[in-house]
Amino acid sequence: MSEATNQIREKAAELVNRISSDADFKAQVAKDPEAALVAAGLPKASVAEFIAEELSGEVSGYLVDQCSLTCVLTSCTITSL
């Protein structure tokens, strides 16, 4: 894996943690994901992939009220924990 790829993955992991711990940043990402992520340092070319992998709510199963998982979803369904 290239150094550039490693740096992008490290930045993506940092942003996932920031989204889960920083309410203001989470709101910015919810409002305009591309602008917020690029401003936070994720390369624009990587934003679409990041959104698809980290911010999509494409999980199916049963609805979990008051989910304890830290993610940017306002509601989610989990197939297993």
VMD Tcl script that draws the C-alpha trace (Angstrom):
set ca {
  {0.00 0.00 0.00}
  {1.36 3.42 -0.90}
  {2.25 6.09 1.64}
  {-0.44 8.35 0.17}
  {-3.08 5.65 0.70}
  {-1.95 5.17 4.29}
  {-2.17 8.91 4.92}
  {-5.70 9.06 3.48}
  {-6.78 6.10 5.63}
  {-5.28 7.69 8.73}
  {-7.08 10.96 7.97}
  {-10.36 9.10 7.38}
  {-10.01 7.29 10.73}
  {-9.29 10.62 12.42}
  {-12.42 12.13 10.87}
  {-14.62 9.20 11.96}
  {-13.41 9.74 15.53}
  {-13.96 13.48 15.25}
  {-17.50 13.01 13.94}
  {-18.33 10.81 16.92}
  {-16.87 13.22 19.49}
  {-17.44 16.72 18.07}
  {-21.11 17.69 17.79}
  {-20.41 20.84 15.79}
  {-18.31 18.95 13.24}
  {-20.94 16.21 13.06}
  {-23.56 18.87 12.25}
  {-21.31 20.36 9.55}
  {-20.84 16.91 7.99}
  {-24.58 16.25 8.12}
  {-25.31 19.62 6.44}
  {-22.66 19.48 3.69}
  {-20.49 16.34 3.88}
  {-18.20 17.14 0.96}
  {-17.37 20.68 2.06}
  {-16.84 19.69 5.71}
  {-14.61 16.72 4.90}
  {-12.49 18.61 2.36}
  {-12.11 21.52 4.80}
  {-11.01 19.01 7.46}
  {-8.23 17.73 5.20}
  {-9.63 14.73 3.35}
  {-8.60 14.91 -0.32}
  {-11.58 15.80 -2.51}
  {-10.93 12.72 -4.65}
  {-11.44 10.51 -1.57}
  {-14.60 12.15 -0.24}
  {-17.15 10.13 -2.26}
  {-15.59 6.85 -1.17}
  {-15.43 8.00 2.46}
  {-19.10 8.98 2.42}
  {-20.11 5.68 0.83}
  {-18.12 3.61 3.33}
  {-18.36 5.57 6.57}
  {-21.44 7.77 6.41}
  {-23.97 5.67 4.56}
  {-26.69 4.09 6.60}
  {-26.87 0.95 4.54}
  {-27.26 -1.52 7.37}
  {-30.34 -3.68 7.64}
  {-31.91 -5.67 10.42}
  {-33.95 -4.33 13.30}
  {-34.30 -0.74 14.48}
  {-32.22 0.13 17.51}
  {-33.57 2.93 19.71}
  {-30.95 4.96 21.58}
  {-28.14 3.15 19.77}
  {-24.91 3.16 21.80}
  {-22.68 2.93 18.75}
  {-20.92 6.17 17.85}
  {-21.65 7.08 14.28}
  {-23.26 9.94 12.38}
  {-26.54 8.13 11.77}
  {-29.62 9.63 13.37}
  {-31.30 6.24 13.27}
  {-29.98 2.86 12.34}
  {-30.73 -0.79 12.01}
  {-28.27 -3.40 13.17}
  {-28.20 -7.02 12.05}
  {-25.96 -8.14 14.92}
  {-23.90 -6.69 17.73}
}
mol new
graphics top color blue
foreach p $ca { graphics top sphere $p radius 0.5 }
foreach p [lrange $ca 0 end-1] q [lrange $ca 1 end] { graphics top cylinder $p $q radius 0.2 }
display resetview
